[in-house]
């Protein structure tokens, strides 16, 4: 994230404040003025209608005197603090609450025409040049015998309305300032709780991109940002671990290739320079062949794992008797078992027990597990192969009474090229890929494999397979 993003956010915040101020100064000001004017006009119109219907109309009906009308207008003027005029139909002012002699002044407002106010009963301005300042003028017609005889016009200064409008606007400005202040606090909190952690996360991501996987991201929060920070820390740890595993992988591959190549090179050179006599050459050539087979096995295992990792394991599921496969696989180790005086005991459920899986790959799993069991068993010991069924699953167990696996190595035995110090000392021919392949195959079947081991007592591997519907 670039700093310009935060500056854009600040700019947007300032623009928002400016537009809010402009809105209050223009739209709110105009709307408030119109609203207050309408409210004032409504209030005055009631007075104008009262004067027109109750007093001015009686004058035209000759039911009241000029003096009474003048006194009444002056009294109402005092009450509402607004001058009251009575105009005849021609626009001549015949009464004024603030000028008793106005009727003799013969003041006629020629432009006065209530029909030009677009159905409103009031107008604003200087009332056709009669005032020096803006006024709100409200008029009500005087009717007698269903004819308009004149109009009652009440004037009030717009200054009072504008003062009220300004006070309301001042309250709005103060409210806006308070909101703006609160939003500044929110902005500060946002900066501290969101922006700064994101900057730290960005820096951490850049450090990881440069290869500094030991950089620690120190953002401790219980929200989405904290979760992202924890995820990045976890990612860096995993990448660091992956890098270490890669180094170990290269070291192990180099070691497992170098040893047989060194042997092959040494024996061949000894044969060529005559160090090994002719009658002994066949023996050492056989050793070269064995070392070559070991290299071939290592290469095949690497290619198998690489294929599993890139394409995934393609399974050819069939229904087959797992008991039969166990018997056949165990029989292939007869020679090895005799040389170590290891006996294999089969504890199989039923004469047949069908499962749904890839027969060839399951046979590979059994081969690797039995091979390990024999390799790490003591001479004259027993290996147990057992099958049990629980629900729709079949469990297969390979158990030995050998040297066991150290507690700290239990979780590592599935890693590629991993060998415990015990296994490396016990058998130099292992390449550390067998159990990794086993796990890949079982997981491809969407099943699990577990290990139970006690150092010096023995090890048991248990994996499960789906039971065949043929069995049901």
C-alpha positions in Angstrom: 0.0 0.0 0.0 1.4 3.3 -1.0 1.3 6.4 1.2 -0.8 8.2 -1.5 -3.7 5.9 -0.6 -3.8 7.4 2.9 -3.4 10.9 1.5 -6.3 10.3 -0.8 -8.3 9.2 2.2 -7.5 12.4 4.0 -8.3 14.4 0.9 -11.6 12.7 0.6 -12.3 13.5 4.3 -11.5 17.2 3.8 -13.6 17.3 0.6 -16.5 15.7 2.6 -16.2 18.4 5.3 -16.0 21.2 2.7 -19.0 19.9 0.8 -21.0 19.6 4.1 -20.2 23.2 4.8 -21.3 24.3 1.3 -24.5 22.3 1.6 -25.4 24.0 4.9 -24.4 27.4 3.6 -26.5 27.1 0.4 -29.2 24.4 0.4 -29.8 24.3 4.1 -29.8 28.1 4.3 -32.2 28.6 1.4 -34.5 25.8 2.6 -34.6 27.1 6.1 -35.3 30.6 4.9 -38.2 29.4 2.8 -39.5 27.3 5.6 -39.4 30.2 8.2 -41.0 32.6 5.6 -43.8 30.1 5.0 -44.4 29.6 8.7 -44.4 33.4 9.3 -46.7 34.0 6.4 -49.1 31.4 7.6 -49.2 33.0 11.0 -49.7 36.5 9.7 -52.3 35.4 7.1 -54.6 34.4 10.0 -54.4 37.9 11.3 -54.9 39.4 7.8 -58.0 37.2 7.2 -59.4 38.1 10.6 -59.0 41.9 9.8 -60.5 41.5 6.3 -63.5 39.4 7.3 -64.4 40.9 10.7 -63.4 44.6 10.5 -62.6 45.8 6.9 -65.7 44.1 5.4 -67.9 45.8 7.9 -66.5 49.1 6.8 -67.6 48.5 3.2 -70.9 47.5 4.5 -71.0 50.8 6.4 -71.5 48.9 9.7 -68.6 50.5 11.4 -66.8 53.8 11.6 -63.4 55.0 10.2 -62.2 55.7 13.7 -63.1 52.2 14.9 -61.3 50.6 12.0 -58.2 52.8 12.5 -58.1 52.0 16.3 -58.5 48.3 15.6 -55.7 48.2 13.1 -53.4 50.1 15.5 -54.3 47.6 18.3 -53.5 44.6 16.2 -50.3 46.3 14.9 -49.2 46.7 18.5 -50.0 43.0 19.2 -48.2 41.5 16.2 -45.6 44.3 15.7 -46.3 44.6 12.0 -47.8 47.5 10.0 -51.3 46.8 8.5 -52.6 48.4 5.4 -56.0 48.4 3.8 -56.0 48.9 0.0 -59.1 49.3 -2.2 -59.5 47.4 -5.4 -57.5 50.1 -7.3 -54.5 49.7 -5.1 -55.0 52.9 -3.1 -54.0 52.8 0.6 -57.0 53.9 2.6 -55.9 52.7 6.0 -52.5 52.3 7.7 -52.0 51.2 11.3 -49.0 53.5 11.6 -50.3 56.6 9.6 -53.8 58.0 10.3 -53.5 60.5 7.5 -52.4 58.2 4.8 -55.9 58.2 3.2 -55.4 61.9 2.5 -52.0 61.4 0.9 -53.6 59.6 -2.1 -50.9 56.9 -2.3 -51.8 54.4 -5.1 -49.8 51.3 -5.8 -50.5 50.8 -9.5 -48.4 47.7 -9.9 -50.2 45.8 -7.1 -51.8 42.8 -8.6 -52.4 39.7 -6.3 -52.9 37.5 -9.3 -49.1 37.7 -10.2 -48.0 35.9 -7.0 -48.7 32.4 -8.5 -51.5 31.5 -6.1 -49.4 32.5 -3.0 -51.0 34.9 -0.5 -47.7 36.6 0.2 -44.8 38.3 -1.5 -41.3 39.3 -0.4 -39.3 42.4 -1.4 -39.8 46.2 -1.0 -43.5 45.8 -1.9 -43.4 47.8 -5.2 -40.9 50.4 -3.9 -42.9 51.2 -0.7 -40.1 50.1 1.7 -36.3 50.6 1.8 -35.6 47.1 3.0 -37.0 43.6 2.2 -40.4 42.9 3.7 -42.7 39.9 3.9 -46.1 41.2 2.8 -49.2 39.0 3.4 -52.5 40.0 1.9 -56.1 38.8 2.3 -59.0 39.9 0.1 -61.9 42.0 1.5 -65.2 40.7 0.1 -68.6 42.2 0.3 -71.7 41.0 -1.6 -69.5 38.4 -3.3 -67.2 41.1 -4.7 -63.6 41.9 -3.9 -63.6 45.4 -2.4 -60.0 45.6 -1.4 -57.2 43.9 0.4 -55.7 43.8 3.9 -51.9 43.7 3.7 -49.7 43.1 6.7 -46.0 43.7 6.4 -43.2 42.4 8.6 -39.4 42.8 8.1 -37.5 39.8 6.7 -34.6 40.8 9.0 -36.2 39.0 11.9 -36.7 35.9 9.8 -33.1 36.1 8.6 -31.9 36.4 12.2 -33.7 33.3 13.1 -32.4 31.6 10.0 -28.8 32.6 10.9 -29.2 31.3 14.5 -30.3 28.0 13.1 -27.4 27.9 10.7 -25.0 28.7 13.5 -26.3 25.7 15.4 -25.9 23.7 12.2 -22.3 24.9 11.8 -21.5 24.1 15.5 -23.0 20.7 15.0 -21.0 20.1 11.9 -17.8 21.2 13.7 -18.5 18.8 16.5 -19.2 16.0 14.0 -16.0 16.9 12.2 -14.1 16.8 15.4 -15.6 13.4 16.3 -14.7 12.2 12.8 -11.2 13.4 13.4 -11.1 11.1 16.4 -12.4 8.3 14.3 -9.8 9.0 11.7 -7.1 8.9 14.4 -8.4 5.6 15.7 -8.6 4.3 12.1 -5.0 5.4 11.6 -3.8 3.7 14.7 -5.9 0.5 14.5 -6.0 -0.1 10.7 -3.6 2.0 8.7 -0.5 1.5 10.9 -1.0 -2.3 11.2 -1.5 -2.5 7.4 1.8 -0.6 7.0 3.5 -3.2 9.2 1.9 -6.0 7.3 3.1 -4.4 4.0 6.6 -4.1 5.4 6.6 -7.7 6.5 5.3 -8.9 3.1 8.2 -7.0 1.5 10.7 -8.6 3.9 9.3 -12.0 3.1 9.5 -11.3 -0.6 13.2 -10.4 -0.1 13.8 -13.7 1.5 14.0 -12.5 5.1 11.6 -15.2 6.5 12.8 -14.7 10.0 11.2 -11.2 10.2 8.5 -11.2 12.9 5.3 -9.3 12.3 4.3 -7.7 15.6 0.6 -7.1 15.2 -1.5 -8.5 18.0 -5.2 -7.9 17.5 -8.3 -10.0 17.8 -9.9 -8.9 14.5 -9.4 -9.6 10.8 -6.1 -7.6 10.7 -4.8 -9.7 13.6 -5.9 -12.8 11.8 -4.1 -11.7 8.7 -1.0 -10.9 10.7 -1.1 -14.3 12.3 -1.6 -15.9 8.9 1.5 -14.1 7.5 3.6 -15.1 10.5 2.4 -18.7 10.0 3.2 -18.5 6.3 6.7 -17.2 7.0 7.3 -20.0 9.5 6.0 -22.6 7.0 8.2 -21.1 4.2 11.2 -21.1 6.6 10.5 -24.7 7.5 10.0 -25.5 3.8 13.3 -23.9 3.0 15.0 -25.9 5.7 13.3 -29.0 4.4 14.5 -28.2 0.9 18.1 -27.9 2.2 17.7 -31.2 4.0 16.2 -32.7 0.9 19.2 -31.7 -1.2 21.6 -32.9 1.5 19.9 -36.2 1.8 19.6 -36.7 -2.0 23.3 -35.8 -2.3 24.2 -38.2 0.4 22.1 -41.1 -0.9 23.5 -40.6 -4.4 27.1 -40.0 -3.4 27.5 -43.2 -1.3 26.6 -45.8 -4.0 28.4 -43.7 -6.7 31.5 -43.6 -4.5 31.3 -47.4 -4.0 30.8 -48.0 -7.8 33.6 -45.7 -8.7 36.0 -47.3 -6.2 35.3 -50.9 -7.2 35.5 -50.2 -10.9 38.8 -48.3 -10.5 40.1 -51.2 -8.4 39.1 -53.7 -11.1 40.7 -51.5 -13.9 44.0 -51.0 -12.1 44.3 -54.7 -11.1 43.9 -54.0 -7.4 41.1 -56.6 -7.3 42.3 -59.9 -8.8 40.4 -61.5 -11.6 39.0 -64.3 -9.5 37.4 -61.7 -7.1 36.0 -59.3 -9.8 32.7 -61.1 -10.1 32.0 -60.6 -6.4 32.6 -56.9 -6.6 30.8 -56.5 -9.9 27.7 -58.0 -8.1 28.1 -55.3 -5.4 28.2 -52.7 -8.2 25.0 -54.1 -9.6 23.4 -53.9 -6.2 24.5 -50.3 -5.8 23.1 -49.6 -9.3 19.8 -51.1 -8.3 19.8 -48.9 -5.2 20.3 -45.8 -7.3 17.5 -47.0 -9.7 15.2 -47.5 -6.7 16.0 -44.1 -5.4 15.4 -42.5 -8.8 12.1 -44.3 -9.2 10.9 -43.3 -5.7 11.8 -39.6 -6.4 10.0 -39.7 -9.7 7.0 -41.4 -8.1 6.8 -38.7 -5.4 7.3 -35.9 -7.9 4.5 -37.3 -10.0 2.2 -37.6 -7.0 2.9 -34.0 -6.0 2.4 -32.5 -9.5 -0.5 -34.6 -10.9 -1.9 -36.2 -7.8 -2.3 -40.0 -7.5 -4.5 -41.5 -10.2 -6.3 -44.4 -8.6 -7.7 -47.5 -10.3 -10.2 -48.6 -7.8 -11.3 -52.2 -7.8 -12.9 -54.6 -5.3 -10.3 -57.1 -4.1 -9.6 -59.4 -1.1 -7.3 -57.5 1.2 -6.5 -60.8 3.1 -5.2 -62.4 -0.1 -3.0 -59.4 -0.9 -1.6 -59.4 2.7 -0.8 -63.2 2.3 0.9 -62.7 -1.1 2.9 -59.7 0.1 4.1 -61.4 3.3 5.1 -64.4 1.2 7.5 -62.3 -0.9 9.6 -61.6 2.3 10.1 -65.3 3.1 13.8 -65.3 2.3 14.5 -62.1 4.3 12.5 -63.4 7.3 14.5 -66.7 7.3 17.8 -64.9 7.3 16.7 -62.8 10.4 14.7 -65.6 11.9 11.7 -63.3 12.0 8.2 -64.9 11.9 5.2 -63.3 10.4 1.8 -64.0 12.0 -1.4 -63.3 10.2 -4.5 -62.4 12.2 -7.1 -62.0 9.4 -10.8 -61.4 9.8 -12.7 -64.1 7.8 -11.5 -66.1 4.9 -12.1 -63.2 2.5 -12.4 -59.5 3.3 -13.1 -57.3 0.3 -12.2 -53.6 0.1 -12.6 -50.9 -2.6 -9.2 -49.4 -3.5 -6.3 -49.4 -5.9 -4.9 -52.9 -5.5 -1.4 -52.2 -6.9 -0.9 -49.1 -4.7 -2.2 -50.8 -1.5 0.2 -53.7 -2.2 3.0 -51.1 -2.4 1.8 -49.7 1.0 1.9 -53.2 2.5 5.3 -53.9 1.0 6.9 -50.7 2.5 5.4 -51.3 5.9 6.4 -54.9 6.1 9.8 -54.1 4.8 10.3 -51.5 7.5 8.9 -53.9 10.2 11.5 -56.6 9.2 14.3 -54.0 8.9 13.8 -52.7 12.4 12.9 -56.0 14.2 15.2 -57.9 16.4 16.4 -61.3 15.3 14.0 -64.1 16.4 11.1 -61.7 16.9 7.5 -61.7 15.6 5.6 -59.4 13.1 1.8 -59.3 13.2 -0.4 -58.5 10.2 -4.0 -58.0 11.3 -7.3 -57.0 9.6 -10.5 -55.9 11.4 -13.7 -54.4 10.2 -15.7 -51.6 11.9 -18.8 -50.4 10.2 -18.0 -49.6 6.6 -14.2 -49.5 7.1 -11.5 -52.1 7.1 -8.5 -51.5 9.4 -5.1 -53.0 8.5 -2.4 -53.3 11.1 1.4 -54.0 10.7 3.0 -54.4 14.1 6.5 -55.3 15.0 8.4 -55.8 18.3 11.6 -54.0 17.2 13.6 -50.9 18.2 10.6 -48.4 18.0 10.7 -44.8 17.0 11.9 -42.0 19.3 9.1 -39.8 20.6 10.5 -36.6 18.9 10.6 -38.3 15.5 7.0 -39.6 15.4 5.7 -36.5 13.5 8.7 -36.4 11.2 8.8 -40.0 9.8 6.4 -39.0 7.0 8.7 -36.3 5.7 10.7 -37.0 2.5 14.2 -38.4 3.2 13.7 -38.3 6.9 15.7 -40.9 8.8 16.2 -41.2 12.5 19.7 -41.7 13.7 18.7 -45.2 14.8 17.4 -46.1 11.4 20.5 -44.6 9.7 22.7 -46.6 11.9 20.6 -49.8 11.6 20.4 -49.9 7.9 22.5 -47.7 5.5 20.4 -48.8 2.5 17.2 -46.9 3.4 16.4 -43.8 1.4 13.8 -42.3 3.7 11.0 -42.2 1.1 9.0 -45.3 1.9 6.7 -43.8 4.5 6.2 -40.6 2.6 4.9 -42.7 -0.4 2.7 -44.7 2.0 1.0 -41.6 3.4 0.5 -40.1 -0.1 -1.2 -43.3 -1.3 -3.5 -43.6 1.8 -4.4 -39.9 1.6 -5.3 -40.3 -2.1 -7.9 -42.8 -0.9 -9.3 -40.2 1.4 -8.3 -42.4 4.3 -5.9 -42.1 7.3 -2.8 -43.9 8.6 -1.6 -43.7 12.2 1.5 -44.9 14.0 1.8 -46.1 17.6 5.4 -46.6 18.8 7.4 -47.0 22.0 11.1 -46.9 21.8 12.6 -50.3 22.6 9.2 -52.0 22.5 8.0 -51.8 18.9 5.9 -50.0 16.3 2.4 -50.4 14.9 1.1 -48.8 11.7 -2.7 -48.8 11.2 -4.4 -47.7 8.1 -8.0 -48.0 7.0 -9.8 -48.6 3.7 -13.4 -48.5 2.6 -15.2 -51.7 2.8 -16.4 -53.1 -0.6 -20.1 -53.2 -1.3 -19.6 -56.8 -2.4 -18.9 -57.6 1.2 -22.3 -56.3 2.1 
